[in-house]
Amino acid sequence: MEAGDSTEEIPHPLLLSRFQLSEEYGFLLPSPLTELPAPYRPWMEIAHDLPQLIASHRLRSRVQQMPQLSARHLRGREELHLAHLVLSFITMGYLWQEGEEGTLKVLPRNLAVPFWEVSQALGLPPILSHADFVLANWRRKNPNGPLEIENLDTIISLPGGESLRGFILVTLLVEKAAVPGIKAIVQAIHALLQLDEDALHKALQQLAEAIGDMSQALKRMHDHVDPAVFYTVIRIFLSGWKDNPAMPDGLIYEGVSDQPMEYSGGSAAQSTILHAFDEFLGIHHSKESTAFLHRMRNYMPPPHRAFVEEIGRAPSLRQHVLSSGSAGLRTAFNQCISELAAFRSYHITIVTKYITVAAAKAKAGQAEAGGRVGLSVGKPPSALEAKGTGGSHIFSFLKSVRDTTKEGMISA
């Protein structure tokens, strides 16, 4: 297709740096800080000891003794992100230390107020989200070594040991695998504006390849995460206080509001990647799924959310492919759809193993152990048995978005 007679350069529509995205790391925070300034040492000491404090049921008493610190002395995005990570992990440990049946209604002032201040500064909600759990929670063991799981570790942890570490870091590797796809979207939109068919075709091929690489990265979950540990130990600490029967009234943030507030727990739906892909490929989900996904955007850093919205304002890729009549473009477009549907199908496989099958085994194991010793043993969590930690009805949601992705194919 001819680019037209105009020699005027069309401005690049999407500069990644405008949206706090990195050419190398995508949505991941590049080189996150691992320590806060000295005045915040009381937070860091608790955060570094979270698994032991929770296991020994001492976290709540430690938090109650914590000094009241103001977040106003934190400087720069990196310090704020680390503070949000630290305070969100302490909050989840504090609330879920005693399991589903030992929840609290109030987050104490010395935790709630600074958490609220940091959240307001970042435009994030005062709860653990994907932005904390994965994007800002990684470091290299060898600073000069590769971004591979053997050379990576988390900054802050919760109960779950190696399985928790694996869950966070495999998710991080999925984010990293998506980076060429994010850059391909930028190149494709530029090609659309320039009417450069060859560049568009190449960008779509790169996007399809990146989504395939994301599926390969996700498969590593089997090597690094034990389903029993994920279901019975890790999952509860990702649970929120919206659409959760274990905390039906939400949570009062003492010193912030007298009224309880409700926030969804950490969810893969809070990752900006698939929102960006859906927006670019023109995939329209059901009304219910769309409402949930749009609510999850409120849990993203605002610049990342703005990136997705900017993609939505670009010329329609789908319409361009349809009107071009190009068989090559149609094939490349459909390959992107096919890879995205395959990724979502594989995600369903993972969720089946780590939630449905694991829940059944946990129930069976509990009954068996109870029968053996003749008394009640610790109950596996059940409040979110059929729901994701974000509060969605997990299988109907995942199957719905997978099926509507497939429907995005353009037939010959």
C-alpha positions as CSV (number, residue, x, y, z in Angstrom):
1,M,0.0,0.0,0.0
2,E,1.3,3.4,-0.9
3,A,2.2,5.7,2.0
4,G,0.9,8.7,0.2
5,D,2.7,11.8,-1.2
6,S,3.2,13.5,2.1
7,T,6.9,13.5,3.2
8,E,6.0,14.8,6.6
9,E,7.0,12.3,9.3
10,I,4.0,11.1,11.4
11,P,4.9,11.4,15.1
12,H,5.6,8.1,16.8
13,P,2.3,7.5,18.7
14,L,3.6,5.4,21.6
15,L,6.9,6.1,23.2
16,L,7.3,3.5,25.9
17,S,9.0,5.9,28.3
18,R,5.9,8.1,28.3
19,F,4.1,5.2,30.1
20,Q,6.9,4.1,32.5
21,L,7.6,1.1,30.3
22,S,11.1,-0.1,29.6
23,E,12.5,-1.2,26.2
24,E,14.3,-4.1,28.1
25,Y,11.8,-5.0,30.9
26,G,8.4,-3.9,29.6
27,F,6.0,-3.5,32.5
28,L,8.5,-4.8,35.0
29,L,10.1,-2.2,37.3
30,P,13.8,-2.0,36.1
31,S,16.2,-2.8,38.9
32,P,13.9,-2.4,41.8
33,L,15.3,-1.0,45.1
34,T,15.8,-3.6,47.8
35,E,16.2,-1.3,50.8
36,L,14.3,1.8,52.0
37,P,16.1,4.7,53.7
38,A,17.2,4.2,57.3
39,P,14.1,5.8,59.0
40,Y,12.0,3.1,57.5
41,R,14.0,0.2,59.0
42,P,11.1,-0.9,61.3
43,W,9.1,-1.7,58.1
44,M,12.0,-3.5,56.4
45,E,12.8,-5.6,59.5
46,I,9.3,-6.9,59.7
47,A,9.0,-7.4,56.0
48,H,12.2,-9.5,55.8
49,D,11.0,-11.8,58.6
50,L,7.4,-12.2,57.4
51,P,7.3,-16.0,56.8
52,Q,8.7,-16.7,60.3
53,L,6.5,-14.1,62.0
54,I,3.4,-15.5,60.4
55,A,4.3,-19.2,61.1
56,S,4.9,-18.4,64.7
57,H,1.7,-16.2,64.9
58,R,3.8,-13.2,66.0
59,L,3.2,-10.8,63.1
60,R,0.1,-9.1,64.5
61,S,1.9,-8.3,67.8
62,R,4.9,-7.0,65.9
63,V,2.8,-4.7,63.8
64,Q,1.0,-3.3,66.8
65,Q,4.4,-2.3,68.2
66,M,5.5,-0.7,65.0
67,P,6.2,3.0,65.2
68,Q,3.9,5.4,63.3
69,L,5.9,6.5,60.3
70,S,5.0,9.0,57.7
71,A,5.4,8.1,54.0
72,R,6.0,11.7,53.1
73,H,9.8,11.4,53.3
74,L,10.0,8.8,50.6
75,R,11.6,10.1,47.4
76,G,11.1,9.0,43.8
77,R,9.1,6.2,42.2
78,E,11.5,3.4,43.2
79,E,11.3,4.2,46.9
80,L,7.5,4.5,46.7
81,H,7.2,1.1,44.9
82,L,9.4,-0.6,47.4
83,A,7.4,0.9,50.3
84,H,4.1,-0.2,48.6
85,L,5.5,-3.7,48.2
86,V,6.6,-3.9,51.8
87,L,3.4,-2.5,53.3
88,S,1.2,-4.6,51.1
89,F,3.0,-7.8,52.1
90,I,2.8,-6.9,55.8
91,T,-0.9,-6.1,55.4
92,M,-1.7,-9.5,53.8
93,G,0.3,-11.3,56.4
94,Y,-1.4,-9.3,59.2
95,L,-4.9,-10.0,57.9
96,W,-4.5,-13.7,57.0
97,Q,-2.1,-14.8,59.7
98,E,-4.8,-16.9,61.4
99,G,-6.4,-18.1,58.2
100,E,-9.9,-17.5,56.8
101,E,-11.6,-17.9,60.2
102,G,-9.3,-15.5,62.0
103,T,-9.7,-12.4,59.9
104,L,-9.9,-8.8,61.3
105,K,-12.1,-5.9,60.6
106,V,-9.6,-3.1,61.1
107,L,-6.1,-2.4,59.8
108,P,-4.3,-0.5,62.6
109,R,-3.4,3.2,62.0
110,N,0.4,2.7,62.1
111,L,0.0,0.4,59.0
112,A,-3.1,1.8,57.4
113,V,-2.1,5.5,57.2
114,P,1.3,5.2,55.6
115,F,0.0,2.4,53.3
116,W,-2.7,4.8,52.2
117,E,-0.2,7.7,51.7
118,V,2.1,5.6,49.5
119,S,-0.9,4.2,47.5
120,Q,-2.2,7.7,46.8
121,A,1.3,8.8,45.7
122,L,1.5,5.9,43.2
123,G,-2.2,5.9,42.1
124,L,-2.4,2.2,43.3
125,P,-5.0,0.7,45.7
126,P,-3.9,0.0,49.3
127,I,-3.7,-3.8,48.8
128,L,-1.2,-6.3,47.4
129,S,-1.6,-6.2,43.6
130,H,0.3,-7.7,40.6
131,A,2.3,-4.5,40.4
132,D,3.8,-5.3,43.9
133,F,3.8,-9.1,43.9
134,V,5.6,-9.5,40.5
135,L,6.6,-6.2,38.8
136,A,8.5,-4.6,41.7
137,N,9.5,-7.8,43.7
138,W,12.6,-9.1,42.0
139,R,16.3,-8.9,42.1
140,R,19.3,-10.5,40.5
141,K,21.5,-12.7,42.8
142,N,24.5,-11.8,40.6
143,P,23.9,-8.2,39.5
144,N,25.8,-8.9,36.2
145,G,24.1,-12.3,35.6
146,P,21.2,-13.0,33.3
147,L,17.4,-12.6,33.9
148,E,17.0,-16.3,34.4
149,I,15.2,-18.0,37.3
150,E,18.4,-19.5,38.7
151,N,19.8,-15.9,39.0
152,L,16.6,-14.3,40.4
153,D,15.1,-14.0,43.8
154,T,12.2,-12.1,45.4
155,I,12.8,-9.0,47.6
156,I,10.0,-9.7,50.0
157,S,8.3,-13.1,50.7
158,L,5.4,-14.7,52.5
159,P,4.8,-18.3,53.6
160,G,5.2,-20.8,50.7
161,G,9.0,-21.1,50.5
162,E,10.4,-22.2,47.1
163,S,6.9,-22.6,45.6
164,L,6.1,-18.9,46.4
165,R,9.4,-17.9,44.9
166,G,8.7,-20.0,41.8
167,F,5.2,-18.6,41.4
168,I,6.4,-15.0,41.5
169,L,9.5,-15.6,39.3
170,V,7.8,-17.7,36.6
171,T,5.1,-15.0,36.4
172,L,7.9,-12.5,36.0
173,L,9.4,-14.5,33.2
174,V,6.0,-14.5,31.4
175,E,6.1,-10.7,31.7
176,K,9.6,-10.6,30.3
177,A,8.7,-12.9,27.4
178,A,6.0,-10.4,26.5
179,V,8.4,-7.5,26.0
180,P,9.0,-8.0,22.3
181,G,5.2,-8.2,21.9
182,I,4.8,-4.9,23.6
183,K,7.4,-3.3,21.3
184,A,5.7,-5.0,18.3
185,I,2.4,-3.3,19.1
186,V,4.2,0.1,19.1
187,Q,5.8,-0.7,15.7
188,A,2.5,-2.0,14.3
189,I,0.6,1.1,15.3
190,H,3.3,3.3,13.7
191,A,3.1,1.1,10.6
192,L,-0.7,1.5,10.5
193,L,-0.3,5.3,10.7
194,Q,2.4,5.2,8.0
195,L,0.4,2.7,5.9
196,D,3.5,0.6,5.8
197,E,2.2,-2.9,5.0
198,D,5.5,-4.7,5.2
199,A,6.4,-3.2,8.6
200,L,2.9,-4.1,9.9
201,H,3.2,-7.7,8.7
202,K,6.6,-8.0,10.4
203,A,5.3,-6.5,13.7
204,L,2.3,-9.0,13.7
205,Q,4.7,-11.9,13.3
206,Q,6.8,-10.6,16.2
207,L,3.7,-10.3,18.4
208,A,2.6,-13.9,17.6
209,E,6.1,-15.1,18.4
210,A,6.2,-13.2,21.8
211,I,2.8,-14.7,22.8
212,G,4.1,-18.2,22.0
213,D,7.2,-17.4,24.2
214,M,4.8,-16.4,27.0
215,S,3.1,-19.8,26.9
216,Q,6.5,-21.5,27.0
217,A,7.5,-19.4,30.1
218,L,4.2,-20.2,31.8
219,K,4.9,-24.0,31.4
220,R,7.8,-23.6,33.9
221,M,5.2,-23.2,36.7
222,H,5.1,-27.1,36.8
223,D,8.8,-27.2,37.6
224,H,8.8,-24.6,40.4
225,V,5.4,-24.6,42.1
226,D,3.9,-27.4,44.2
227,P,0.1,-27.3,43.7
228,A,-0.6,-28.4,47.3
229,V,1.6,-25.5,48.7
230,F,0.0,-23.0,46.3
231,Y,-3.5,-24.0,47.2
232,T,-3.2,-24.5,50.9
233,V,-0.5,-22.0,51.9
234,I,0.1,-19.3,49.2
235,R,-3.3,-18.5,47.8
236,I,-4.9,-17.1,50.9
237,F,-2.3,-14.4,51.2
238,L,-3.3,-13.1,47.7
239,S,-7.0,-12.9,48.7
240,G,-8.7,-9.5,49.0
241,W,-11.7,-8.1,50.8
242,K,-14.1,-7.7,47.9
243,D,-16.3,-10.5,46.8
244,N,-14.7,-12.7,49.5
245,P,-17.1,-14.6,51.9
246,A,-14.2,-14.7,54.5
247,M,-14.3,-10.9,54.7
248,P,-17.8,-9.9,53.6
249,D,-17.8,-6.4,55.1
250,G,-14.4,-5.2,53.7
251,L,-11.7,-3.6,55.8
252,I,-11.5,-0.4,57.9
253,Y,-8.3,1.5,57.3
254,E,-7.9,3.1,60.7
255,G,-7.0,6.8,60.5
256,V,-8.1,6.9,56.9
257,S,-11.8,6.2,56.9
258,D,-14.4,5.1,59.5
259,Q,-16.2,3.2,56.7
260,P,-14.9,-0.2,55.5
261,M,-13.4,-0.4,52.0
262,E,-13.4,-3.3,49.6
263,Y,-10.5,-4.2,47.3
264,S,-9.9,-7.2,45.1
265,G,-7.0,-9.5,45.8
266,G,-4.0,-10.0,43.5
267,S,-4.9,-11.5,40.1
268,A,-3.3,-12.2,36.8
269,A,-6.1,-10.1,35.3
270,Q,-4.2,-7.1,36.8
271,S,-1.3,-7.7,34.4
272,T,-1.4,-5.0,31.7
273,I,0.0,-7.4,29.0
274,L,-3.2,-9.1,28.0
275,H,-5.3,-5.9,28.2
276,A,-2.8,-4.4,25.7
277,F,-3.0,-7.4,23.4
278,D,-6.9,-7.5,23.5
279,E,-7.1,-3.7,22.9
280,F,-4.7,-3.9,19.9
281,L,-6.3,-7.0,18.3
282,G,-9.8,-5.7,18.8
283,I,-11.0,-8.5,21.0
284,H,-14.4,-7.9,22.6
285,H,-15.2,-10.0,25.7
286,S,-18.7,-10.6,27.2
287,K,-20.2,-7.7,29.2
288,E,-19.5,-9.4,32.5
289,S,-15.9,-10.3,31.7
290,T,-15.3,-6.8,30.3
291,A,-16.7,-5.2,33.5
292,F,-14.3,-7.4,35.6
293,L,-11.3,-6.7,33.4
294,H,-11.9,-2.9,33.4
295,R,-12.2,-3.0,37.2
296,M,-8.8,-4.8,37.3
297,R,-7.3,-1.9,35.4
298,N,-7.7,0.2,38.6
299,Y,-5.0,-2.1,40.1
300,M,-2.4,-1.2,37.5
301,P,0.1,1.7,37.8
302,P,-1.8,4.6,36.1
303,P,0.8,5.0,33.3
304,H,0.4,1.3,32.4
305,R,-3.4,1.8,32.3
306,A,-2.9,4.9,30.1
307,F,-0.8,2.8,27.7
308,V,-3.8,0.4,27.2
309,E,-6.1,3.4,26.7
310,E,-3.7,4.9,24.1
311,I,-3.7,1.7,22.1
312,G,-7.5,1.9,22.1
313,R,-7.3,5.3,20.5
314,A,-5.1,4.1,17.6
315,P,-6.6,3.1,14.2
316,S,-8.3,-0.3,14.2
317,L,-5.9,-3.0,13.3
318,R,-8.8,-5.4,12.6
319,Q,-10.6,-3.0,10.3
320,H,-7.3,-2.3,8.4
321,V,-6.7,-6.1,7.9
322,L,-10.2,-6.6,6.7
323,S,-10.2,-3.6,4.3
324,S,-6.7,-4.4,3.0
325,G,-7.7,-7.7,1.5
326,S,-4.2,-8.9,2.1
327,A,-4.0,-12.7,2.7
328,G,-0.6,-12.3,4.3
329,L,-1.8,-9.7,6.8
330,R,-4.9,-11.8,7.6
331,T,-2.7,-14.9,8.2
332,A,-0.4,-12.9,10.5
333,F,-3.3,-11.4,12.4
334,N,-5.0,-14.8,12.8
335,Q,-1.7,-16.2,14.1
336,C,-1.7,-13.6,16.9
337,I,-5.3,-14.6,17.8
338,S,-4.4,-18.3,17.7
339,E,-1.4,-17.8,20.0
340,L,-3.4,-15.7,22.4
341,A,-6.2,-18.2,22.6
342,A,-3.6,-21.0,23.1
343,F,-2.1,-19.0,26.0
344,R,-5.5,-18.6,27.6
345,S,-6.2,-22.3,27.2
346,Y,-2.9,-23.1,28.8
347,H,-3.7,-20.8,31.7
348,I,-7.0,-22.7,32.2
349,T,-4.8,-25.9,32.4
350,I,-2.6,-24.3,35.1
351,V,-5.6,-23.1,37.1
352,T,-7.2,-26.6,36.9
353,K,-4.1,-28.2,38.4
354,Y,-3.3,-25.6,41.0
355,I,-6.9,-24.8,42.2
356,T,-9.5,-27.4,41.2
357,V,-7.4,-30.5,41.5
358,A,-5.5,-29.1,44.5
359,A,-8.7,-28.2,46.3
360,A,-10.1,-31.7,45.8
361,K,-6.8,-33.2,47.1
362,A,-6.7,-30.9,50.1
363,K,-10.3,-31.9,51.1
364,A,-9.5,-35.6,50.7
365,G,-6.3,-35.2,52.7
366,Q,-8.1,-33.4,55.4
367,A,-10.8,-36.0,55.7
368,E,-8.1,-38.8,55.7
369,A,-6.0,-37.0,58.4
370,G,-9.1,-36.3,60.5
371,G,-10.2,-39.9,60.3
372,R,-6.7,-41.1,61.3
373,V,-6.3,-38.9,64.4
374,G,-10.0,-38.7,65.2
375,L,-10.0,-34.9,65.4
376,S,-10.3,-31.9,63.3
377,V,-7.1,-30.8,61.5
378,G,-6.3,-27.4,60.0
379,K,-8.8,-26.6,57.3
380,P,-7.6,-25.8,53.8
381,P,-9.0,-22.4,52.6
382,S,-12.4,-22.7,51.1
383,A,-13.9,-19.2,50.7
384,L,-12.5,-18.7,47.2
385,E,-12.8,-22.4,46.1
386,A,-14.5,-21.5,42.9
387,K,-13.3,-17.9,42.6
388,G,-10.0,-16.3,41.6
389,T,-8.2,-14.2,44.2
390,G,-9.4,-11.2,42.3
391,G,-13.0,-12.3,43.1
392,S,-14.1,-13.5,39.6
393,H,-15.9,-16.8,39.1
394,I,-12.6,-18.2,37.8
395,F,-13.5,-20.9,35.3
396,S,-16.5,-19.2,33.7
397,F,-14.4,-16.1,33.4
398,L,-11.3,-17.8,31.9
399,K,-13.3,-19.9,29.5
400,S,-15.3,-16.9,28.4
401,V,-12.3,-14.8,27.6
402,R,-10.6,-17.7,25.8
403,D,-13.7,-18.3,23.7
404,T,-14.2,-14.6,22.8
405,T,-10.5,-14.5,21.9
406,K,-11.0,-17.3,19.4
407,E,-14.0,-15.5,17.9
408,G,-11.6,-12.7,17.0
409,M,-10.3,-14.8,14.0
410,I,-10.9,-13.3,10.6
411,S,-12.2,-15.9,8.2
412,A,-11.0,-16.1,4.6
